[in-house]
Amino acid sequence: MKIAAVTLTRNDDFRLVPWKMYFQDYKDELYEHIVVDNGSTPEYQRKLREAFPDSTHIELGYNGGCTGAYNAGIRHALQNPEIDTVMLIGNDIKIERGGVTRLYQFLNSDPRFGMVAPVLLKKDSDTVELFGTMINMKTGKSRQLYHNSPLSDVKETSQVVSCVPGGLNMAKSMFYMQGGGVGLQDENLFMYCDERDMAIRSAQKGYLEAVTKEVLAWHQHINATGAHRDPRTQYLIARNYIYLSRKHFSRTVQIRNLIIHLIIQVILFFRDIRQRERRTHFKYYLKGVAAGLKGDMDNSFMNS
C-alpha cells in the first residue's frame, strides 16, 4: 500500500489548525503527503512548511485552481513508480481513523474500479452530503444520491455510481496515466465541474467509480469569519457547465441543458431579488454563460 495524498491550499490561515488536526488521523496511512500551494503569500507558505514539515511542498507561484494544483500533485506522485494510489483530499475534510486503509482495500476489491470515495457527511453530523452522483451519459442529467438524508437511510454498503465526490476520492495511479488511463484533470475548468468531467471520461475508458458506506468522512466547510461566497464561483459554474456540454454531448443536449439551467437561475433570482448577494451572483452567472457560449476559458482573472 503506497498512497500519495494531494491537498491544495491558498492563503488558508483560517483552516490551518483544524487541517493539522484532521491530518493526524490519516498521516500514518500515507506513503507521501503532497501539499500544493496556489500562489500564497510567503508568510503563509512559511506557516505551511512549519505545520507539515515532513510533507512534500509544491509552490506553483500562481493560482492554478483546483485542477492545476491537483495536476501538479498527481504529476509528482506519478514520477514515483512505487506509488500505486493517489488520494485527493480537501483541507477541510475529516476522515475517520483507519478510513484511508479501508478505502484503499475497497478500491482494490474490484479490478474495474478506477476511482472510489467514502460517504461524505455534513459537518460533524450523520447527514449525508453526498453518496455519489448518477449521470445520464447521453443527456448529462444528474442526480445526487441521498443528499440531505440521514446516514441510516443509506441501505447499500457500497454502490457503483457515475461520479464520486470531488472533495475526497482515491484512484489507482494508472487511472491518471495517458493511454490506458483517463489522464489528468482538465485545467480549462480551473475549479467546479472537474469531478463531473473526470466521471464522463472515466466511463468512456471503461473504468467504474464507486462509493462505500464503510468509510466515513465529513466535509467541515471551514470558511473565513464573515466571508461571503465569491461571486466569481457562479461565473465558473455557469461557464464550465456549458463547456462540458460542448465537450461531451450533442448540440441538442447543450441547448436543452442551457435552457433548463437558465430557467432555474432566473427563478432563484426573482425569488431572492431583494438580496444584494443574489443579484450580484446572478450577474456573474450571466457573464459565465456568455463566456461558455463564446468558449472563453481564460482563468487569469482568478489570480486577482
C-alpha positions as CSV (number, residue, x, y, z in Angstrom):
1,M,0.0,0.0,0.0
2,K,1.8,3.1,-1.3
3,I,-0.7,6.0,-1.2
4,A,0.2,9.6,-2.1
5,A,-2.3,12.2,-0.7
6,V,-2.6,15.5,-2.5
7,T,-4.1,18.6,-0.9
8,L,-4.2,22.1,-2.3
9,T,-4.2,25.4,-0.5
10,R,-4.1,29.1,-1.0
11,N,-3.8,31.5,2.0
12,D,-6.0,29.3,4.1
13,D,-4.7,30.5,7.5
14,F,-8.2,30.1,9.0
15,R,-8.1,26.4,8.1
16,L,-4.6,25.6,9.2
17,V,-5.2,24.5,12.8
18,P,-8.2,22.1,12.1
19,W,-6.4,20.8,8.9
20,K,-3.4,19.8,11.0
21,M,-5.7,18.1,13.5
22,Y,-7.6,16.1,10.8
23,F,-4.2,15.2,9.2
24,Q,-3.1,13.4,12.4
25,D,-5.9,10.8,11.9
26,Y,-4.6,9.6,8.5
27,K,-1.0,10.6,8.1
28,D,0.4,7.3,9.2
29,E,-1.5,5.5,6.4
30,L,0.2,7.6,3.7
31,Y,3.4,6.9,1.8
32,E,3.7,10.6,0.8
33,H,1.8,13.7,1.7
34,I,1.9,16.4,-1.1
35,V,0.8,19.9,-0.4
36,V,0.3,22.1,-3.4
37,D,0.3,25.9,-2.8
38,N,-1.7,28.0,-5.3
39,G,0.4,31.2,-5.1
40,S,0.0,32.1,-1.4
41,T,1.9,34.8,0.4
42,P,5.5,33.9,1.6
43,E,4.3,34.2,5.2
44,Y,1.5,31.6,4.7
45,Q,4.0,29.3,2.8
46,R,6.3,29.5,5.8
47,K,3.4,28.5,8.1
48,L,2.6,25.6,5.8
49,R,6.2,24.2,6.0
50,E,6.1,24.5,9.8
51,A,2.7,22.8,10.0
52,F,3.7,19.9,7.7
53,P,7.5,19.6,8.0
54,D,7.6,16.0,6.6
55,S,5.4,16.7,3.6
56,T,6.3,17.4,0.0
57,H,5.6,21.1,-0.8
58,I,5.0,22.2,-4.3
59,E,4.7,26.0,-4.8
60,L,3.1,26.9,-8.1
61,G,3.7,30.7,-7.8
62,Y,0.2,31.4,-9.2
63,N,-3.4,30.4,-8.7
64,G,-3.9,27.3,-10.8
65,G,-7.3,26.5,-9.3
66,C,-8.3,23.0,-8.2
67,T,-7.4,21.4,-11.5
68,G,-4.0,23.0,-11.9
69,A,-2.9,22.3,-8.3
70,Y,-4.2,18.8,-8.2
71,N,-2.5,18.0,-11.5
72,A,0.8,19.3,-10.1
73,G,0.5,16.9,-7.2
74,I,-0.6,14.0,-9.3
75,R,2.3,14.5,-11.7
76,H,4.7,14.5,-8.8
77,A,3.2,11.3,-7.5
78,L,3.3,9.5,-10.8
79,Q,7.0,10.1,-11.1
80,N,7.5,7.5,-8.3
81,P,6.7,4.0,-9.6
82,E,6.3,2.7,-6.1
83,I,3.2,4.9,-5.5
84,D,0.2,2.8,-6.6
85,T,-2.6,5.1,-5.4
86,V,-3.4,8.8,-5.4
87,M,-5.9,10.3,-3.0
88,L,-7.2,13.8,-3.4
89,I,-8.4,15.3,-0.1
90,G,-9.6,18.9,0.7
91,N,-8.0,20.7,3.6
92,D,-11.4,20.9,5.3
93,I,-12.2,17.2,5.1
94,K,-12.1,14.9,8.1
95,I,-11.9,11.2,7.6
96,E,-12.2,8.6,10.3
97,R,-9.0,6.9,11.6
98,G,-8.2,3.9,9.5
99,G,-10.5,5.1,6.8
100,V,-7.7,5.6,4.2
101,T,-6.6,2.0,4.5
102,R,-10.2,0.7,4.2
103,L,-10.8,2.9,1.2
104,Y,-7.6,1.5,-0.4
105,Q,-8.9,-2.0,0.2
106,F,-12.3,-1.1,-1.3
107,L,-10.5,0.4,-4.4
108,N,-8.7,-2.8,-4.9
109,S,-11.6,-5.1,-4.3
110,D,-12.7,-4.9,-7.9
111,P,-10.2,-4.6,-10.9
112,R,-12.8,-2.5,-12.7
113,F,-12.7,0.3,-10.1
114,G,-10.7,3.3,-11.2
115,M,-11.8,5.8,-8.5
116,V,-13.7,5.4,-5.2
117,A,-14.8,7.6,-2.4
118,P,-16.3,7.3,1.1
119,V,-19.8,8.5,2.1
120,L,-19.4,12.3,2.6
121,L,-21.3,13.7,5.6
122,K,-22.1,17.2,6.5
123,K,-20.1,18.9,9.3
124,D,-19.8,16.8,12.4
125,S,-23.1,15.0,11.6
126,D,-24.7,11.9,10.3
127,T,-26.5,13.8,7.5
128,V,-25.3,12.8,4.0
129,E,-23.8,15.5,1.9
130,L,-23.1,13.1,-1.0
131,F,-23.1,9.4,-1.6
132,G,-22.1,9.8,-5.3
133,T,-24.0,11.1,-8.3
134,M,-25.7,9.3,-11.1
135,I,-25.2,10.9,-14.6
136,N,-27.0,10.1,-17.7
137,M,-24.1,9.8,-20.1
138,K,-26.4,10.6,-23.1
139,T,-28.1,13.7,-21.8
140,G,-25.9,14.9,-18.9
141,K,-28.8,14.9,-16.5
142,S,-27.6,14.1,-13.0
143,R,-29.0,13.1,-9.6
144,Q,-27.2,13.2,-6.3
145,L,-27.7,10.1,-4.1
146,Y,-29.1,10.5,-0.5
147,H,-28.3,14.2,-0.4
148,N,-29.5,15.6,2.9
149,S,-30.7,12.2,4.1
150,P,-29.7,10.6,7.4
151,L,-26.9,8.1,7.1
152,S,-29.3,5.4,8.4
153,D,-31.3,5.8,5.2
154,V,-28.4,4.5,3.1
155,K,-29.1,0.8,2.7
156,E,-26.3,0.0,0.3
157,T,-22.9,-0.9,1.8
158,S,-21.3,0.2,-1.4
159,Q,-22.6,1.3,-4.8
160,V,-21.3,1.9,-8.3
161,V,-22.0,5.5,-9.3
162,S,-21.3,7.7,-12.2
163,C,-19.4,10.3,-10.2
164,V,-17.7,10.4,-6.8
165,P,-17.3,13.5,-4.6
166,G,-14.5,15.8,-5.6
167,G,-13.6,16.8,-2.0
168,L,-12.2,13.3,-1.2
169,N,-11.5,10.5,-3.6
170,M,-8.9,7.8,-4.2
171,A,-7.7,6.4,-7.6
172,K,-5.3,3.9,-8.8
173,S,-2.2,5.6,-10.2
174,M,-2.8,4.0,-13.7
175,F,-6.2,5.9,-13.7
176,Y,-4.4,9.2,-14.2
177,M,-1.9,7.9,-16.9
178,Q,-2.2,8.8,-20.5
179,G,-3.1,6.0,-22.9
180,G,-4.9,3.3,-21.0
181,G,-5.9,5.7,-18.2
182,V,-8.2,8.7,-18.1
183,G,-5.4,11.2,-17.9
184,L,-5.1,14.4,-15.7
185,Q,-7.8,16.9,-14.9
186,D,-8.9,19.4,-17.5
187,E,-7.2,22.7,-16.4
188,N,-9.6,24.7,-18.6
189,L,-12.1,24.2,-15.8
190,F,-10.0,25.8,-13.1
191,M,-12.5,24.6,-10.5
192,Y,-16.1,23.3,-10.3
193,C,-17.4,20.5,-12.6
194,D,-14.0,18.9,-12.6
195,E,-15.3,15.7,-10.9
196,R,-18.1,15.6,-13.5
197,D,-15.6,15.8,-16.4
198,M,-13.5,13.0,-14.9
199,A,-16.5,10.8,-14.4
200,I,-17.6,11.1,-18.0
201,R,-14.1,10.4,-19.2
202,S,-13.8,7.5,-16.8
203,A,-16.9,5.9,-18.2
204,Q,-15.5,6.4,-21.7
205,K,-12.4,4.5,-20.7
206,G,-14.3,1.6,-19.2
207,Y,-13.5,2.4,-15.5
208,L,-16.1,2.2,-12.8
209,E,-16.4,4.7,-10.0
210,A,-17.9,3.6,-6.6
211,V,-18.7,4.8,-3.1
212,T,-18.7,2.9,0.2
213,K,-20.6,3.5,3.4
214,E,-18.0,1.6,5.4
215,V,-15.7,4.6,5.4
216,L,-17.0,7.9,6.8
217,A,-15.7,11.4,6.0
218,W,-17.0,14.8,6.9
219,H,-16.9,18.0,4.8
220,Q,-16.4,20.6,7.5
221,H,-16.9,23.7,5.2
222,I,-14.5,25.9,7.1
223,N,-14.7,29.4,5.9
224,A,-13.1,32.7,6.9
225,T,-15.2,34.6,9.5
226,G,-17.8,36.8,7.9
227,A,-16.7,35.6,4.4
228,H,-19.3,35.5,1.6
229,R,-19.1,33.2,-1.3
230,D,-17.0,34.7,-4.1
231,P,-19.4,35.6,-6.9
232,R,-16.8,34.5,-9.4
233,T,-17.7,31.0,-8.4
234,Q,-21.1,31.5,-10.2
235,Y,-19.2,32.6,-13.3
236,L,-17.1,29.4,-13.2
237,I,-20.0,27.1,-12.6
238,A,-22.1,28.5,-15.4
239,R,-19.2,28.6,-17.9
240,N,-17.9,25.2,-17.0
241,Y,-21.3,23.5,-17.3
242,I,-21.6,24.9,-20.9
243,Y,-18.0,23.9,-21.7
244,L,-18.6,20.3,-20.6
245,S,-21.9,20.1,-22.5
246,R,-20.0,21.2,-25.6
247,K,-17.1,18.8,-24.8
248,H,-19.1,15.7,-24.2
249,F,-22.7,16.0,-25.6
250,S,-24.6,16.8,-28.8
251,R,-25.7,20.3,-29.8
252,T,-29.3,19.4,-28.9
253,V,-28.3,18.4,-25.4
254,Q,-26.2,21.5,-25.0
255,I,-29.2,23.8,-25.8
256,R,-31.6,21.8,-23.6
257,N,-29.3,21.9,-20.6
258,L,-28.6,25.6,-21.0
259,I,-32.3,26.4,-21.1
260,I,-33.0,24.3,-18.0
261,H,-30.2,25.9,-16.0
262,L,-31.2,29.4,-17.2
263,I,-34.8,28.8,-16.0
264,I,-33.7,27.6,-12.6
265,Q,-31.3,30.6,-12.1
266,V,-34.0,33.1,-13.2
267,I,-36.5,31.6,-10.7
268,L,-33.9,31.8,-7.9
269,F,-33.0,35.4,-8.9
270,F,-36.6,36.6,-8.7
271,R,-37.3,34.6,-5.5
272,D,-34.4,36.4,-3.8
273,I,-34.3,39.6,-5.8
274,R,-34.2,41.8,-2.7
275,Q,-30.9,40.2,-1.7
276,R,-27.9,42.1,-3.0
277,E,-25.8,39.0,-2.9
278,R,-28.3,37.1,-5.1
279,R,-28.3,40.0,-7.6
280,T,-24.5,40.0,-7.8
281,H,-24.3,36.3,-8.2
282,F,-26.8,36.3,-11.0
283,K,-24.8,38.9,-12.8
284,Y,-21.7,36.8,-12.6
285,Y,-23.8,33.7,-13.7
286,L,-24.9,35.5,-16.8
287,K,-21.3,36.5,-17.5
288,G,-20.3,32.9,-17.2
289,V,-23.0,31.8,-19.6
290,A,-21.7,34.3,-22.1
291,A,-18.1,33.1,-21.6
292,G,-19.2,29.4,-22.0
293,L,-21.1,30.2,-25.3
294,K,-18.0,32.0,-26.6
295,G,-15.7,29.3,-25.4
296,D,-13.7,31.8,-23.3
297,M,-11.8,29.6,-20.8
298,D,-9.3,32.2,-19.7
299,N,-8.8,31.9,-15.9
300,S,-6.3,34.6,-15.3
301,F,-8.8,36.8,-13.6
302,M,-8.8,34.3,-10.7
303,N,-5.3,35.4,-9.8
304,S,-6.6,38.8,-8.7
